[in-house]
Amino acid sequence: MMSGRDAVQRLIAGKDLDRVALMDSPWGDTLVQWMRQGYPTRKVFRKKGETYFDMADGKGRDVLRDGEFEEPVPPWLHFGYDMVGVGGWFDVMPNRGYEELVEETTEWEVKRNGAGAALKYWKHKSGTPEHIDFLMANREIWAKDYRPKLLPFDPERLKIEETRKDLREAADAGRWTHYGHLFIWELMRQSMGDVVMYESLLLDPDWIHDFARVYTDFFKTYFSCLMAQAGKPDGIWLYEDMGYKNGLFTSPKVLDKLIFPYYRELVSWFHEQGLPVILHSCGSTVDALDLIVEAGFDGLNPMERKARGNDPLEFARRFGDKLVFVGGLDARVFESNDRALIEHEVSSYIDGMKDRGARLVFASDHSISPNTRYASYLWALEVYRKHMAY
């Protein structure tokens, strides 16, 4: 069987398809639970400044002293995933490395980030943060307190050595490697908050343009440095959740005018580096598909099935010649832990996408939660392998 890298490259090129590729993303607390059910672990050496896997809750935490740590075998290695994220998550906050503990209980903590946003996180389980408070309340505050700190180049934002090591390990194993990051939509939400962002989309679009301009240039600068010093991956993932269950957070018209010009620019820039770009956007994306394709994205993830209009089979019919589809299997199928249901849904989905000529990377439509048993996911992969050949 060909390597994961070759399989994904063929899918992106749309030529000589061999098999459906594979990837996914179990949560950290899912891996903690799975280790009790037989998932393997390994010993690794970590240096101060890197992160280690906390075996108690699956959170990534800073290494304070060089030493050996136990961790689960990386899922890409254990399950044979073809696509592997190997870095790119450099510090994008205006105040680099800043974190203030605002409030704490035994269950959660509120932290203020380097853009002045206070976000509430669960301590011992995965989940998206709750938005609490935002200091970046208007363009004047952005211009005075935050914007200037993003303009000078600061190499300390990058984790060159760690990224180089992760890239080499996955590339040597024949995987399709990618750098990833949030971009302007998610960064605005984590900087000025939803209310101010949505108001400004209508009332102060010049601020939105300025924010996007600064960060687009910022991303080009730091990705250039990362690739020059750590190495070039096979592609890029951008994580921008533009939708919720019932639709987009704003109209396609607003997205086209204020947001997608910067997507087009950054995607074009990555293409000039020879790198395809996958867009991750949770929620309903059906009304943005034309924009996504026109912007030049090479693939779409995760096609959340419980969101309005997200039918991967229909997506494949409309844009199978334009996009690689990554994901699309309702994660609740895994969570059912019902072998018969898993076999039916996995086989039906893969065969249905192949019948439509779709270029598919099999994965869940979100990520794998602790509600899925380890044995159930192993069974899903057995079914995938029976149906993966084109």
Phi, psi and omega per residue, in radians:
M1 nan 2.438 -3.109
M2 -1.184 2.804 -3.122
S3 -1.149 2.797 3.071
G4 -1.035 -0.688 -3.137
R5 -1.067 -0.828 -3.125
D6 -1.138 -0.693 -3.135
A7 -1.083 -0.790 -3.126
V8 -1.218 -0.701 3.109
Q9 -1.022 -0.715 3.117
R10 -1.163 -0.684 3.101
L11 -1.069 -0.788 -3.126
I12 -1.132 -0.696 3.134
A13 -1.310 -0.345 -3.123
G14 1.234 0.511 -3.062
K15 -2.306 2.470 3.016
D16 0.872 0.921 -3.079
L17 -1.151 2.299 -3.106
D18 -1.791 -0.842 -3.078
R19 -2.753 2.810 2.947
V20 -1.183 2.295 3.127
A21 -1.453 3.115 -3.007
L22 -2.461 2.387 2.932
M23 -2.826 2.926 2.990
D24 -3.043 -3.083 -3.083
S25 -2.576 1.501 2.998
P26 -1.095 2.418 3.061
W27 -1.139 2.796 3.100
G28 -1.039 -0.759 -3.132
D29 -1.272 -0.344 2.995
T30 -1.162 -0.767 3.119
L31 -1.120 -0.644 3.083
V32 -1.034 -0.800 3.128
Q33 -1.152 -0.742 -3.107
W34 -1.121 -0.554 3.120
M35 -1.081 -0.512 3.064
R36 -1.285 -0.256 -3.086
Q37 -1.886 0.181 3.045
G38 1.978 -0.004 3.127
Y39 -1.151 2.375 -3.032
P40 -1.356 2.723 3.091
T41 -2.155 2.986 3.101
R42 -2.596 2.842 3.048
K43 -1.734 2.363 3.126
V44 -2.357 2.658 3.074
F45 -1.694 2.232 3.125
R46 -2.142 2.477 3.109
K47 -1.694 2.734 3.045
K48 -0.980 2.352 -3.099
G49 1.737 -0.361 3.033
E50 -1.489 -3.067 3.104
T51 -2.077 2.696 3.062
Y52 -2.221 2.819 -3.136
F53 -1.543 2.038 3.103
D54 -1.332 1.994 -3.051
M55 -1.190 -0.216 -3.129
A56 -1.390 -0.665 -3.052
D57 -2.416 -0.002 3.087
G58 1.424 0.112 3.112
K59 -1.370 2.596 2.995
G60 -1.492 2.222 -3.103
R61 -2.259 2.701 -3.081
D62 -1.210 2.396 3.040
V63 -1.371 2.151 -3.125
L64 -1.657 -0.379 3.139
R65 -2.566 2.365 3.113
D66 -0.917 2.433 3.105
G67 3.030 -3.088 -3.126
E68 -1.704 2.409 -3.112
F69 -2.288 2.552 3.004
E70 -1.568 2.458 3.128
E71 -2.653 2.791 3.028
P72 -1.154 2.540 2.997
V73 -0.971 2.324 -3.122
P74 -0.915 2.334 -3.107
P75 -0.968 -0.613 -3.140
W76 -1.095 -0.574 -3.127
L77 -1.386 -0.750 -3.084
H78 -1.226 -0.766 -3.065
F79 -1.616 -0.168 -3.130
G80 1.380 0.563 3.100
Y81 -1.055 2.544 -3.124
D82 -1.573 -0.495 3.135
M83 -1.867 2.305 -3.064
V84 -2.358 2.154 3.010
G85 -1.347 2.252 -3.031
V86 -2.190 0.267 3.098
G87 2.421 -2.823 -3.107
G88 1.797 -0.208 -3.040
W89 -1.462 1.121 3.137
F90 -1.324 2.846 -3.095
D91 -1.229 2.066 -3.092
V92 -1.897 0.026 -3.108
M93 -1.323 2.470 3.104
P94 -0.937 -0.796 3.042
N95 -1.616 1.666 -3.042
R96 -1.075 2.364 3.057
G97 1.244 0.173 -3.070
Y98 -1.512 2.347 3.029
E99 -2.665 2.153 -3.131
E100 -2.051 2.186 3.073
L101 -1.399 1.985 -3.068
V102 -1.598 -0.719 -3.079
E103 -2.728 2.644 -3.068
E104 -2.666 2.466 2.957
T105 -2.278 -3.051 3.104
T106 -1.232 -0.363 -3.053
E107 -1.782 -0.516 -3.050
W108 -2.614 2.957 3.069
E109 -2.538 2.546 3.079
V110 -1.821 2.140 -3.130
K111 -2.108 2.440 3.051
R112 -1.723 2.255 -3.078
N113 -1.604 -3.075 -3.062
G114 -1.312 0.012 3.014
A115 -1.877 0.159 3.100
G116 1.495 0.182 -3.099
A117 -1.690 2.307 3.066
A118 -1.718 2.110 -3.080
L119 -2.179 2.498 -3.082
K120 -1.801 2.162 -3.076
Y121 -2.082 2.480 2.915
W122 -1.142 2.473 -3.140
K123 -1.387 -0.701 -2.918
H124 -2.140 0.303 3.050
K125 -2.672 2.844 -3.081
S126 -1.373 2.790 3.093
G127 2.746 2.762 3.101
T128 -1.356 2.593 -3.085
P129 -1.324 2.640 3.014
E130 -1.508 2.373 3.134
H131 -1.430 2.220 -3.039
I132 -1.949 -0.933 -2.983
D133 -2.742 2.562 -3.090
F134 -2.409 2.197 3.135
L135 -1.472 -0.416 -3.129
M136 -1.407 1.314 -2.961
A137 -1.551 -0.222 -3.140
N138 -2.793 3.043 -3.078
R139 -1.141 -0.588 -3.122
E140 -1.101 -0.733 3.115
I141 -1.158 -0.751 3.063
W142 -0.972 -0.848 -3.061
A143 -1.178 -0.591 -3.069
K144 -1.515 -0.783 -2.924
D145 -1.805 -0.351 -2.981
Y146 -2.173 -0.827 -3.073
R147 -0.927 -0.833 -3.069
P148 -1.049 -0.452 -3.081
K149 -1.366 -0.181 3.129
L150 -1.638 -0.178 -3.012
L151 -1.444 -0.750 3.124
P152 -1.279 2.510 3.089
F153 -1.273 2.309 -3.104
D154 -2.279 1.741 -3.075
P155 -1.105 -0.314 3.137
E156 -1.208 -0.175 3.082
R157 -1.245 -0.350 -3.022
L158 -1.740 2.607 3.024
K159 -1.944 1.349 -2.995
I160 -1.134 -0.910 -3.047
E161 -1.107 -0.798 -3.136
E162 -1.102 -0.724 3.131
T163 -1.153 -0.753 3.133
R164 -1.030 -0.745 -3.130
K165 -1.132 -0.802 -3.127
D166 -1.157 -0.692 3.109
L167 -1.089 -0.784 -3.111
R168 -1.116 -0.752 -3.114
E169 -1.062 -0.820 -3.103
A170 -1.264 -0.678 3.129
A171 -1.140 -0.723 3.121
D172 -1.118 -0.453 3.114
A173 -1.505 0.063 3.069
G174 1.404 0.386 -3.136
R175 -1.614 2.741 3.031
W176 -1.463 1.957 -2.990
T177 -1.685 2.620 3.096
H178 -2.566 2.543 2.913
Y179 -1.604 2.636 -3.120
G180 -2.440 2.827 3.019
H181 -2.996 2.802 2.865
L182 -1.193 2.885 3.035
F183 -2.343 -2.679 -2.857
I184 -1.112 -0.641 -3.115
W185 -1.120 -0.905 3.139
E186 -1.188 -0.592 3.127
L187 -1.180 -0.650 3.060
M188 -1.093 -0.734 -3.138
R189 -1.110 -0.610 -3.128
Q190 -1.545 0.030 -3.134
S191 -2.009 -0.975 -3.107
M192 -1.797 -0.244 3.125
G193 1.501 2.828 -3.041
D194 -1.101 -0.796 -3.036
V195 -1.108 -0.898 -3.131
V196 -1.121 -0.682 -3.141
M197 -1.082 -0.859 -3.096
Y198 -1.168 -0.667 3.062
E199 -1.081 -0.727 -3.072
S200 -1.262 -0.504 3.050
L201 -0.979 -0.572 -3.131
L202 -1.695 -0.711 -2.971
L203 -1.703 -0.411 -3.127
D204 -2.474 1.085 -3.108
P205 -1.082 -0.426 3.110
D206 -1.115 -0.585 3.071
W207 -1.160 -0.748 3.114
I208 -1.034 -0.776 3.120
H209 -1.097 -0.714 -3.126
D210 -1.171 -0.777 3.092
F211 -1.002 -0.833 -3.106
A212 -1.162 -0.646 3.131
R213 -1.128 -0.795 -3.137
V214 -1.070 -0.804 -3.068
Y215 -1.314 -0.524 3.069
T216 -1.127 -0.787 3.078
D217 -1.120 -0.697 3.106
F218 -1.003 -0.839 -3.103
F219 -1.122 -0.732 3.110
K220 -1.054 -0.751 -3.119
T221 -1.086 -0.858 -3.026
Y222 -1.350 -0.610 3.052
F223 -1.170 -0.629 3.080
S224 -1.036 -0.824 -3.126
C225 -1.149 -0.751 -3.127
L226 -1.062 -0.786 -3.121
M227 -1.203 -0.620 -3.139
A228 -1.180 -0.616 -3.023
Q229 -1.755 -0.587 -3.106
A230 -1.755 -0.368 -3.113
G231 2.035 2.781 -3.103
K232 -1.679 2.248 3.074
P233 -1.408 -3.003 3.105
D234 -1.515 -0.334 -3.106
G235 -2.990 -3.051 -3.052
I236 -2.301 2.495 2.942
W237 -2.040 2.313 2.994
L238 -1.986 2.277 -3.048
Y239 -1.873 1.860 -3.057
E240 -2.437 1.660 -3.100
D241 -1.372 1.665 -3.069
M242 -1.606 -0.086 -3.070
G243 -2.322 2.921 3.002
Y244 -2.208 -2.946 -2.981
K245 -1.028 -0.663 -2.991
N246 -1.779 -0.007 3.138
G247 2.813 -2.964 3.063
L248 -1.327 2.729 3.110
F249 -1.268 -0.398 3.057
T250 -2.563 2.959 -3.008
S251 -1.243 2.693 3.030
P252 -0.992 -0.573 3.135
K253 -1.093 -0.789 3.122
V254 -1.167 -0.761 3.107
L255 -1.024 -0.772 -3.105
D256 -1.110 -0.625 -3.070
K257 -1.435 -0.665 -2.946
L258 -1.945 -0.450 -3.004
I259 -1.962 -0.861 -3.020
F260 -1.173 -0.422 3.025
P261 -0.978 -0.581 -3.126
Y262 -1.426 -0.548 2.985
Y263 -1.077 -0.828 -3.132
R264 -1.022 -0.756 -3.108
E265 -1.135 -0.817 -3.093
L266 -1.219 -0.717 3.100
V267 -1.071 -0.761 3.101
S268 -1.059 -0.703 3.132
W269 -1.124 -0.754 3.088
F270 -1.115 -0.690 3.100
H271 -1.054 -0.633 3.092
E272 -1.115 -0.451 3.073
Q273 -1.505 0.034 -3.128
G274 1.406 0.406 -3.043
L275 -2.026 2.098 2.990
P276 -1.232 2.765 -3.039
V277 -2.252 2.204 3.053
I278 -1.755 2.320 3.061
L279 -1.729 2.166 2.975
H280 -1.746 2.126 3.063
S281 -2.528 1.902 3.067
C282 -1.224 2.923 3.138
G283 1.427 -2.997 -3.116
S284 -1.303 2.161 3.131
T285 -2.072 0.041 -3.024
V286 -1.002 -0.658 -3.094
D287 -1.372 -0.116 3.125
A288 -1.899 0.042 -3.042
L289 -1.023 -0.766 3.137
D290 -1.053 -0.722 3.118
L291 -1.138 -0.728 -3.116
I292 -1.080 -0.789 3.137
V293 -1.179 -0.782 -3.112
E294 -1.107 -0.542 3.133
A295 -1.255 -0.241 3.066
G296 1.709 0.123 3.100
F297 -1.040 2.481 -3.099
D298 -1.608 -0.331 -3.115
G299 -2.697 2.837 -3.115
L300 -2.303 2.397 3.097
N301 -2.506 2.580 0.001
P302 -1.862 -0.002 -3.114
M303 1.034 1.112 -3.049
E304 -1.079 2.045 -2.946
R305 -1.239 -0.484 -3.125
K306 -1.467 -0.001 3.109
A307 -1.598 2.601 -3.050
R308 -0.978 2.262 2.989
G309 1.344 -0.020 -3.078
N310 -1.485 1.484 3.106
D311 -2.000 1.777 -3.102
P312 -1.004 -0.554 3.122
L313 -1.133 -0.682 3.073
E314 -1.259 -0.682 3.057
F315 -0.993 -0.746 -3.123
A316 -1.145 -0.678 3.110
R317 -1.080 -0.702 -3.059
R318 -1.416 -0.688 -2.963
F319 -2.300 0.442 -3.119
G320 -1.083 -0.417 3.112
D321 -1.536 -0.072 -3.069
K322 -1.964 -0.518 -2.971
L323 -2.253 2.538 2.833
V324 -1.522 2.377 -3.104
F325 -1.846 2.119 -3.073
V326 -2.027 1.910 -3.141
G327 1.966 -2.570 3.019
G328 1.664 -0.124 3.080
L329 -1.593 2.096 -3.097
D330 -0.936 2.041 -3.082
A331 -1.058 -0.391 3.124
R332 -1.181 -0.349 3.039
V333 -1.131 -0.811 3.059
F334 -1.040 -0.745 -3.064
E335 -1.192 -0.319 3.097
S336 -1.140 -0.483 -3.078
N337 0.958 0.502 -3.137
D338 -1.840 1.913 -3.024
R339 -1.050 -0.706 -3.124
A340 -1.150 -0.762 3.125
L341 -1.134 -0.762 3.127
I342 -1.043 -0.787 -3.134
E343 -1.084 -0.767 -3.113
H344 -1.135 -0.844 -3.052
E345 -1.225 -0.718 -3.131
V346 -1.149 -0.832 -3.114
S347 -1.156 -0.720 -3.138
S348 -1.119 -0.718 -3.119
Y349 -1.172 -0.865 -3.110
I350 -1.086 -0.816 -3.120
D351 -1.150 -0.656 3.117
G352 -1.124 -0.700 3.098
M353 -1.206 -0.717 3.112
K354 -1.113 -0.688 3.138
D355 -1.058 -0.465 3.134
R356 -1.648 0.120 3.118
G357 1.310 0.298 -3.086
A358 -1.236 2.511 3.015
R359 -1.607 1.823 -2.894
L360 -2.012 2.353 2.864
V361 -1.909 1.954 -3.048
F362 -1.238 2.255 3.103
A363 -2.917 2.948 3.061
S364 -1.248 2.922 -3.138
D365 -1.562 0.240 3.058
H366 -2.704 -1.540 3.025
S367 -2.895 3.089 -3.005
I368 -1.769 2.026 -3.044
S369 -1.565 2.946 3.108
P370 -1.121 -0.165 3.087
N371 -1.252 -0.242 3.117
T372 -1.615 2.217 3.083
R373 -1.383 2.596 -3.135
Y374 -0.958 -0.811 -3.121
A375 -1.097 -0.594 3.141
S376 -1.172 -0.708 3.138
Y377 -1.220 -0.674 3.067
L378 -1.044 -0.667 3.110
W379 -1.152 -0.725 3.106
A380 -1.023 -0.676 3.135
L381 -1.229 -0.573 3.046
E382 -1.075 -0.762 3.139
V383 -1.133 -0.768 3.088
Y384 -0.934 -0.805 -3.051
R385 -1.196 -0.446 3.072
K386 -1.265 -0.400 -3.009
H387 -2.060 0.119 -2.942
M388 -1.384 -0.349 -3.043
A389 -1.286 2.392 3.045
Y390 -1.389 nan nan
